[in-house]
């Protein structure tokens, strides 16, 4: 962290109240500056632009953005890594991350320290808007290799304090340590927060009483939200982000009407998929990071579905709204006849079983069938399995084979995530 970050945080808290038109003007200026930088300094984009007969000056309006080819993870992995970096980048001064590699091949992401600071303070704005204080103690759950080895200078002064816990460790073992830390804030994936809530309920713990709870890293379904909120008596704030882009959107503090998009840091497009089974205008997310100059990501296919709002937010913020984060495109369920069901649509079928099911996982390995693993909850009844089967058939249809199985444990991803909807179908 550098001193530049503090005034940047102040400017972010002010800019959210600008008009959408002014934010769009500023966003476009950043976008065009990034295009020029990438064209001049990054071999991958210079070749991509020339191969398609365009240059930054050809991108004059929003409509012209579609002239720039979409970049995919596979495309970035197919070229020499050094061709993705700006020519003046010094790797030893940068921060490297790797995507989870669920496809079998993780992608290396490079950020300068300033770019990392920018991502951190984009996140900080959302948390502060939801009542978190700079002096609050935060419990964060990450993979062991993501735990920092030292404190930042400001943490030694009692600012932005964090205690890190492993996503791989048993919550029953960690719970007393979390209690002892007494966090003002909990931050983790929806499934992990649910497990903490269940453990708190089981122990009848009164000591663990955070003022704020932030969910990110996976789809937050309504059943999980309701359970966490009923145990902690605190509203869960969902934040949408990715390793490549940091936090991109966050729920509005005024009534949770949608997710405010961080226009200052990302340009987001929504490509409509006509086969998606949804009454909403669900779109596939295409992103450009407006501050990533070390390793630019321009019109990058992120692999998510979102539903944008057409209207402005009544809270008065100029940041546009995303109505819903509908899940990962590679975890859609593919049905006979070509129909596709988003993870959100499947998760919604499980809402009424929140008390009956402690944890569930829906897995597809073949087009005509799905498997459903269920861990019983306290309110599990003899007709719970039949009810789940009926709800799923309303969404999937009668021609899909549904194999429901009651289990004692559900396997986590190698990254430690507990994904509720998983497709193992070939991407083709």
Buried (B, 14 or more C-beta within 10 A) or exposed (E): BEEEBEEBBEEBBEBBEBEBEEBBEBBBEBBBEBBBBBBEBBBBBBEBBEEEEBEBEEBEEEEEBEEBBBBBBEBBBEEEBEEBBBEEBEEEEBBEBEBBEBBEEBBBBBBBBBBBBBBBBBBBBBBBBBBBBBEBBBBBBBBEEBEEEEEBEBBEEEEBBBBBBBBEEEBEEBBEEBBEBEBBBBBBBBBBBBBBBBBBBEBEBEEBBBBBBBBBBBBBBBBBBBBBBEBBEBBBBBBBBBBBBBBBBBBBBEEEBBBBBBBBBBBBBBEEBEEBBBEBBBBBBBBBBBBBBBBBBBBBBBBBBBBBBEEBBEBEBBBBBBBBBBBBBBBBBBBEEEBBBBBBBBBBBBBBBBBBBBBBBBBBEEBEEBBBBBBBBEEBEEEBBEBBEEBBBEBBBEEBEBEBEEEEEBEBBEBBBBBBBBBEBEEE
